[in-house]
Amino acid sequence: MENQLQFRISSGLKNIIGRDLITDDFIAIFELVKNSYDAHATKVLIEFENLNSPNAIIRITDNGKGMNYDDLINKWLFVAYSAKKDGTEDIDYRNKIQNKTFYAGAKGIGRFSCDKLGSRLLLITTRDEKNSKTEQIQVDWESFERDTKDEFINIGVSHSTLSKNPSIYKSGTLLEISSIRNDSEWNYEKLIRLKNSLSKLINPFESNEERVFEIEIIAEDFLEYDKKQESPNKKVNGSVTNNLLKILNEKTIKI
């Protein structure tokens, strides 16, 4: 008689598809901002607070379509599932956006970028729909590391429904990452490199496009550094820009 057996999944899977796969902090934040783009956000705010201290926080807030309770259960907490890949991401949203949408990521593991940056995550999200509730989950990534004999699906994630949306946007998702990893030292040079990396997500021809995508960085710890810089490209705080057209104009010979 033939029996059917099933794979068991260790809680150690979290590292394999997260911190071991996402190789550096730049890729981690890049992936999270791409998720905001895929959620049809037009604005993303990246805040760095109390950097290089025990109370350091990285906060990424967007004005995208957000998630409701069902989205959290059936999409965000569904490991390696990607609604972008199977084409069901926007069954109920297509009438609100332009017809052609390019999804930047479709692997279903971008959410583990949060773990690369810090061991604790607070996610607050509000769906862009009438009378939508604000949902909150808290993840302690270290709880997946205490005993690799634990089953992945048995590690709990705290959930609650908030009476008020604390985000600056009416809809969208807020990711607050704390207990920043010791190997994630955020200095001036690193933030400038991050800003240059994120510029790839900005369309230099956006004035000719229907959709605008804006990224802004706020890091008050480096306001004094910024005052010493004449070029906006050397300032941490401010909007992320793509200077491709300017570079092309400077390098092009005109007859």
PyMOL commands that set and color helices and strands:
alter all, ss='L'
color gray80, all
select helices_A, chain A and resi 13-16+25-38+69-76+83-86+94-96+110-117+141-144+152-154+188-201+206-208+220-227+232-234+244-251
alter helices_A, ss='H'
color red, helices_A
select strands_A, chain A and resi 43-49+57-62+118-126+134-140+158-162+172-180+214-219+238-239
alter strands_A, ss='S'
color yellow, strands_A
deselect
rebuild
show_as cartoon
